[in-house]
Amino acid sequence: MNRTRRPTKDWRPKLTAIVDPIADDYWSYRTEDGIKRTSRITIGRPALLEDRSHWYCPMFFEHVTRGIDYAFGVGPVDALMNAMYFVRKRFYEFEDVTPRAKPKAAAKHPRSPRSQAPKKAARKS
């Protein structure tokens, strides 16, 4: 006899933002296809699941994860180690990785007209 199992309730957290990041950076890198890309990487502080059975560490890796993803562990350090393992693995998968890269959007901020005006020389007394 075939029984269909009811889907279990999705127990994973449903975060829409990482509000308490412990690490936040931009990396520029080249993908396997040769595409040069800059991605934001944010790792959140480990937290206890609602059922208090395990810990999770929220993580966001632009262009890699679909929104916020989670690394799980039996304790807070284990969850954090699993999140960092995920990031480290990508570091070795990509080519020409440059941490602390400036995102293109930040580099293209137009200057206000005031900031483009020449500065007056300081008077010597």
N, C-alpha and C positions, 0 to 999 in steps of 0.2 A: 504494500500500500504506500502510495506517495503522499507525503504530507508537505504542504507548503508552510514554510516557517514565516512567521510575521517578522518584518524587519525590526531589529532592535533599535531602541531610541538612540539617536546620535548624541553621545555623551561628551563629545569634544567641545571645548569652549567656542564661543561665537563672538570673537572680538572684531570690532570694526576699526580699531586704532590701537597702536601700542603707546600707552600713555606714560609708562615708566621705563623708558629705554635705558639699558646699561651700556649699549654700544650702538653707534650710529655713524655710518661712513658712506662715502661714494667710492666705487672702484671703476676704473676704466680698464677694459680688457678686449681681447679679440676672441670671438666665438670660433667654433670648429669650422664654420662656413666662411670665416675670414671677415666677418662683420665686426667693426669697431663699435663698442657700446660703452655707455656709462650707466651704472646701476646703483641705486641706493640700497644699502643693507642696514637693517635695524634689528637688533636683538633686545627683547624685553626681559625684565626681571622674572626669574622663576616664580611660579605660583602653584598653590595646591589646588587640585581638582575639587569640584563641589562635593564629591563623595569622599574626599579626604584619603583616597587610596594611593594616588600617585601625584607626581608633580609634572608641570608642563612649562615650557619656555616658548613664548611667542616669538616668531621671527618673520621678517619680511625681506625678500630678496627680489628687487624689481627685475622684471624680465625672466625670472626663474620660477618663483612661486606664484600661485594664483591667489593674490591677496595675502592675508596673514596665514601662515602655516604654523605648526607646533612641533616641538621636539619633546618627547615624554621621557620620564625617568622615575626611578623608585624614590628619589630624593631630589632636592633642589640642585645640588652639584651635578648629579647624574643627568638631569634634564638640560642643564647648561652645557655640559660636556657634549651631549648629543646635538645640541643646536650648533655648537662650534665645530663639531665634526662635519656637519652638513656644509657649513661655510668653507671649512678647510678643503673639503673634497672639491668644491667648485673652484677654489683657488688653483688647485693642481689640474683641473680639467681645462680651464681657459688659458689662453696665451697672452703674454705681455700684460700681466695684471699690474695695475698701479693703484695702490691704496691712496686715500686722501685726494682723489681726483675731483676737480671742480666740475659740477654738472654744467652742461651747455647753457641751460636756462639762466643760471647764475652769472655766467660769463657774459651774457648778452644784455644785462640790465642797462637800459639807457641812462645816461647821466642826466641829472636835472640841469637846466640852463645855469643855475647858480654855481654848480660844482664845476662847470666848464669855464667859467670866468677866471681870468688870471688872478692869482693871489697877490695882494699888495705886499711889498717888501716891508719887513719890520724896521722901524726906525731905531737907529742907534743913538743913545743919549751920551 
